[in-house]
Amino acid sequence: MAEIESGADTNNNNNKKKKKLTAGGVVYRIVVVALLAVMAVSGFRVAKTYYGYYTARQEYKKVGELADFDPDMLTVNVDWEALHEINPEVCAWLLLGDSIINYPVAQTDNNDKYLHHLIDGSYNFSGTIFVDCSSLPNFEGFNTVVYGHHMKDGSMFAPLQKFITDPSYYEGHKQFELFTPDGQYHLQVFAAFVTDASSDVYNQHFSNDSQRQAHLDRLFSYNYLSTDVTVGPDDHIVTLSTCVDAEGTARYVVICKMVPWN
């Protein structure tokens, strides 16, 4: 009886081990499947992101064929008629020498459309450089606000960060070039800093010279840069703005004085 009982105990122990091994195998398989699913989703998202970057760059490369860029003279000869056939809301072309900023600029009646649409109307998270819908058209206001995304691949308005984080960047990038159907302008950088999305630097409507001068005084009080650019209430300025990151409300802003080409 003892031997039979011993054999029964051994069989029971073996069955328990098999059950434990079977249960452990199921858990292992579930974990592996879950990890593979996470990797697949992550891989899809990464691929989707890079495809978005690629699509945007290809579109702007194609559009760039309508703007004959002279790197020596830092000029752009824009075929406005052809560009307006693609999108009649394109109002300008913005260039910063020795940077990726060489883009068309649009303006419409809201600030949502161009956040995630290219100028051909296709959806893309890179969006389009665009003028605030509250700004006067044709850069005629005292302060024209221009927005662009801070893309992780360095495109769109990502270079604006360097004016704040790299003290030497300004020395090689003291002015942008702005081209419109009616004129060409140097945009002389005179201020750069970090601010909030609700900051008063985005004010665009002023009743008199006193209000405009007060706005300029605020800009200089926030300023990170040291420049010799003089600006007064009779001038026109352009506020270039991009996000610091995707999560917060902080913004990098670079402020420029508009000076017509001679």
Buried (B, 14 or more C-beta within 10 A) or exposed (E): EEEEEEEEEEEEEEEEEEEEEEEEEEEEEEEEEEEEEEEEEEEEEEEEEEEBBEBBBEBBEEBBEBBEBEEEEBBBEBEBEEBBEBBEBBBBBBBBBEBBBBBBBBBBEEBEBBBBBBBEEEEBBBBBBBBBBEBBEBBEBBBBBBBBBBBEBEBBBBBBBBBBEEEEBBEEBBBBBBBBBEEBBBBBBBBBBBBEEEBEBBBBEBEEEEEBBBBBEBBEEBBEBEBEBEBEBEBBBBBBBBBBEEEEEEBBBBBBBBBEEE
